[in-house]
Amino acid sequence: MLIDVKIPTVGESITEGLLAEWSRRDGDVVKSDEPLFVLETDKVTMTINAEHAGRLKIQVPAGAAVTIGQVVAAIDTEAVQEPESRRAGEPEKKEAAVAQTSGPPLNPIAGLPSAKAKLAVMAQADEYSPAVRRMLEEYRLDPGAIAGTGREGRLTKEDVVRFLEASAGDGTAGPEGAEPTSQRANEPTRAGRTEAGAGPRQTRVAMTPMRARIAERLLLAKNSTAMLTTFNEADMTGVLALREKYREGFKSRHGVDLGFMSFFVKAAVDALKAVPQVNAQIQGSDIVQNHYYDIGVAIGGDKGLVVPVVRDADTLSFAGVERTIADLARRVREKTITLADLSGGVFTVSNGGVYGNLLSTPILNPPQSAILGMHAIKKRPVVVDDQIVIRPMMYLAVSYDHRLVDGREAVAFLKRIVACIEDPERMLLEI
């Protein structure tokens, strides 16, 4: 029985998307709930699982634009996969059939070694997606030399592109003399490209739905709000000492690391309670005051930045916040995050410090009225009790909608966060 595989509904406002990649090949036998394909929309990238077991018949290739409800494949539920034991025994039977039992030595069949090598390459190539196979063949690359970051270490198109970019300067992108089969006649020679900078001078790809959505929201924030940023710095000595003292016990007790984000999420909640104007939003001609504390945490994914939400962060312990963030980050990596996980936040915390960023002006995440930007921790000379000492310092930035939040309130909000971070015990005691 053939059962259609359709693009599922992932949100009321989402009508189309991009079939980013197939997790299985055409003709593969899939199991129920096994990852089938990756769907990328303007708001979320997620993995769609098979609803039925059977043999897959792909009808829409990877990279195609799709609409909600569109049929992209079919699953033949009556197909039965050949038993593994039988397939494993076939080579032995064939080998036994040609094994020599007596008589003079037999010479190998002409062309057999090269045929075996070709079959081995073909078998290996079947492990990769069509886009990856095409690039491996076009640039004559050795897949064993490229580190795979996909599921179970599989190569992705991005892995091959990064390898080509990294090896372009030293000419190691392929065997000596290898050229892409699609090279045009009027393109410069390999030697000429190496002198002027190996690789193509330009590439052009369509903007993904998520990247287009990110661009749209960034422009919306810049053009529809009166955004202003205020800065301060926090002495991280207390947080670092607390983490060092309780790191092992915390991990042993709660099964998760004690990171920095839990301190800043809890500090943001404390500051939102102290300065409630920041926990408000403009909707039309109305000001909507929020009385809950769903905090967005910016997480970098392979398709762009997403902001899943830690629900009711005021009711969670430090361990609860860390577990929730770890779970959200895992689902972003595995592309199982849902649209519901990304909606409803009242405030966002973004940690640019993980990339080594020293200072930035974060952009609002509409309809929220403020966002906190964390940055790298750097040891700097500061004055403490009229003495110059070296302390681990972090610059903090709060961007806010000046239509709703005045400068005095923004400064008070950020100073409250600094106070919580520099004296983290006060958050534990809720004072």
N, C-alpha and C positions, 0 to 999 in steps of 0.2 A: 504494500500500500504506500503510495506516494503522499507525503504530507508537506505542504508548503512551509517554507521558512520565511517569515515576514519581519519587517522592521517594526519593533514594538513601540508602543507609546511610552515616552520617557518624561513627558511633562506637557501641561496644557498649552503652553506657548510655543512648543517645538514642533515644527511641521516637516523639517527636512534635516539632512545631515550628510556625513561622508562615511562610506564604508571603508575605513582606514586600512584594514588588513584582515585576511582570513587566518584563523588559527589552525585550521586543518585544510588539507589539499582536496581537490576534486577527486571523488572516488574513494576517499577514506571512509572507514567505518567508524562512526562516532558513538559515544555513549551518552545517555541522558544526563543532563546537567554538566556536560563537558564544554569548555570554552569553544565557541564556534567562530565568532568574528568580533572585531572591535569597531564600535560605532562612535563616531566623533560628531558632536553637535556644537552649536554656538555657545553652549553653557557647560557641557560635561562630556568627558570621554569615558566610555564604559564598555566592558566586555559582555557580550550577549552569549548565553549558554544555550546548548541544544535542549529542546523540550522533549525530544524523542530519540531513541537509539536506532541506528540504521546506516545505510550507505549514503554519503553526501553527494549531491549533484549541484554544483555551483552554477548559477545562472547570471549573476552580476559580478564582474571582476572587482578586485580591490582597487581603491582609488576612485570609484564611481560615486557620483552624487545620488542620493536615494531620498525617498519620501516615506513618511510614516505609513505603515501598512503595505508598503511595496514588497512583492515577493522577490527574494534574492537567491533562493536556493530551494531544493526539495530534499527530503530524506526518505529513502526507500526502507521502510521498516521491515520488509520481508528479506532483505539482504542478510546473509549470514557470513560472518568472517571465517576464513579458512582457519582450522585449528592450528595453534602455534606449534604443537608437537609435530604435526605433519609437515609444516613448512620447514621446521628445524631439521627434520630427517631427510628431506629431499636431497640436499647437497651430498650427504653421506651415501645415499643410494646411487646417485649419479656417479660419484667418485668411485664407488665400489664396482660399478658396471664397467668402468674403463681401466680398473686396476690390473696390472700385469700379474699373471699367475705363474707363467713359465715361458721359456723361449728366450731369444736374444733381446737385448735392451731395445725399448721402443723410443723413437725420437718424438719430441713434442709435436703436436699438430701445428702446421705452419700458421702463424698469425695468432695462436692461442694466447701467448703472454700479453700482446697488445690489446686483444679483445677483452681479456680479463681486466686489464687496467682501465679500459674505456668503460666497461660495465661498472667498475668500482666508482669511477668518477660520476657516472650517471646516477648511481644509487645514492652517493653523497649529495649530489645536487638536488635530489628529491626532498632533502631535509629543509630546503630554503624556499621562501616565497618567490613567486615569479619575478618580482622587482629585484630581489637580491640575486637570483640566478642570472638575470639579464646583465646586471652590473659586474658580476664575477666573470661572465663570459666576455663582456665588452672590454673590460680592462685587464683580462687575463690574470686575475688575482688568485692567490692561494688562500682559501678560506681558513686554513689552519693558522695563518698568521694574523688573523683579525679576531679580537676579543668580542664575543657576543654578549649583549646585555638583555636579550629577549627572554621569554619564558624558557626555563631549563637551559639557559646559555645559548639559545638559538640566535643566529645572526639576524639583524634587522637592517633595513635600508639605511637608517641613520648610522649604524655601526660602520657600514661600508663607506658612507660619505665622510665620516670622521677620519677613517683610515686613509682615504685618498687625500684629504686636506692635510693630514699630519705628515704624509710621506711625499707630498708633491715637491717639497723643496729639495729632497735628496734623491729624487728619481726612483724611489722604491715602490711606487704604486703598482708596478707590474713587472714581469720579466723584461730583460733588456730587449729593446726594440719593439715592445708591445705597444700598440696604438688602439684606441677605441675603434670598433668597426664602423661607427657612425661618423667618423671624422670626415669633414668636407674637404674637397680638393683644394680650396683656397685657404685652408687653415695653415698656420705656421708649422714647420717640422718639429719633431720632438726636441732636437737640439736647440732650435730657436725658442721654443716655449720654456725650456729649462733656463736659458739665459735671461729671459724677460720675466720669469715666474711661471713655473710649471702649472699645468691645468688650464681649464677654460677661463677666459677673462670675465665671462658673465654666465650665470645660470638663471633660469626663470621658472618658478613654480607657482602654482595657484595658492593663494592665501587660504589656510584651513579655516573652517567655520569658527573654531574656538579663537584663533588668532584674530579673525575679523571681529568677533564679538568683544574681545579684549580691547581692540583698537576703538571700537564704538563706545565702550563704557569709559575708557580713558578720556576720549573727547567730550563725552557727556559730562564727566566730572569737571573738566576744565572749563567748559562753556556754560554750564548751568548752575555753577556754585561760585560763591565769592571765597575761594580757597586761600587760606593763609597758613603759614607754618611757624611755630615757635619752638625754640630749642632749649635744652638744658643738658646737664651731665650728671651721671650717677657714679658714686664710688661703689664698686662691686665687691669690696673686701668682705662685707658681711655675708653676701650670697655665696661667694666662693668658699668661705670658711665653713658655712653651714653645709654646703654640698660635699665638701671634703670630709667633714666629720661624720655625716650620716649616709654617705653614698652607698657603702656596702650593706649596711643594715636596711636601708630603704629598698634596695634592689632585692635583698633576701626576703624581706617581708611582703613586698607588693609585686615583685616580679617585673618591675619596670625601672628604668634609670630615672634618677632625679635630675632633670634638665633645667634649663633656664626658663623655658616657656611657662611652666606652672607658676613661677614667681611673678612673671609679668602679667599673666592672665588674672591671677588673684589680685595683683596691684591695680590692674585696670578696673576690676569690679569694685574695689575699695574706692578708687577715685571717682567712678561713675556714681556711687552712692553719695560721695561728698559733694560732687558738683553735678547734680542731675540735669542741668541744662545740656550737657554734652550727650546725655542719653535721650535725646529728643530728635525728631525728624520733621522736615517741612513737607507737607503733602498738600499741593495746591496753595490755598490761602490759609491753611490750618497748620498749627504746630501740634504734633502728636508726641506726647510724653510717654516713653516706655518705662514700665515698672518691672521689667525682667532683664536678665543679664546673659543673653546668648552672644558669646564672643567668637568672632571669626578669626581663624588662624591661617595666615597665608602660607601655602605649601607649594613649592616648585615642582611641577610635573614635566614630563618630556614634551608635552604639547603647549606648555605655558603655565602661568601662575593660577592656581585655584584657591578658593577661600572657603573651606568647610567650616562648620560652626560647632563650637562646644556649647551644648545646650545647658541652660541653668547653671552656669559656672559658679554662681554664688553658693550653690548647695553642694558642690563637689569639694572633696579634699584635694590636697596636692597630688596624691596618688591617683585620684579619680581623674583629675585634669590630664596628668601624664598618660594614663591608660587611654583616655579618649583621643588625645592627639596622636598617640602611636597607632591606634586603630584607624583613624582617619588617614594618616600618612600612608599606611599599608594599603588601604583601599584606593588611594590616589595612584600609587605605583602599580597596583594590579588592575587598575581601570574598572573597579567595581563600585566606585563612588556614585551616588545617586543625586538627582537634582534636589531632592528634599534635604540632603546633607549640606547643600550650598546656599540655602535660602533662609532668611529670617534673622540674620545677625544684626546686632545693634551697634557694634563697635568692632574694629579689626586691629589685630596685632601682627606686624610684619617684621621678621627678623632678617634684615639684610646683612647682619654680622656674619652669618654662616658663609657668605661669599667674600668676606674680608672687607666689606664696605665700611668706611669710616664715618661718612656723613651723607645724608640724603634728605630729600623732601618728599615723603610718601604722598601718593595721590589718593583722594577719597574713594571709597567704595559705595556709590549711591545705592539706596537713599540714606545711608549712614551719614552722620554729621562730623565724625572725627575718626582718625586712624593714628595709631602709635607706631613709630619706626624705631626698631632696635638696631644697634650697630656693633662693630667689632670692639672687643675689649682690648685696650692698649694701656700699658704702663706709662704714666706721665707724672711729671713733678707737679705737686699741688701743695697748697698751704694749709696746714692743719695746726691749730693752736699756735699760730705765728711761726711755725716751723715748716721748712720745705721737705716734703717726704715723697716717696714714690708710691703711687697707688694704682691699682687696676681700674681704669675709668672707661665709661661707655657714654657716648653721646646719644641722647634721646631726642626725637623730633615728634611733635604732634601737629598734624595738619587738620584744619577744622573749617567748617563752613561759617564764614564771618557773618552771614545773614542771620544766623541763629545764635552763635556763640561769640561773645565779646572777648577781647584780648585778655581782660582781667580774669575771666572764667577759664580761658584756655591755660593761662599761666598757673592759676591755682590748681587746675586739674593735673598739669604736668609736675608741679612741685609735690603734689600728693603722691604721685607715682614714684618720684625720686625718694621721698621720705620712706615709702614702703620698701623700696629696694635697698636703701642704705641701712634700714633697721628691719630686716625681714621677720624678726620675732614678733613684731607688732601685728603682722598679718595672722600669725598663728594664734595670737591672743585676742585678735579682732578689736584692736584699740587704735 
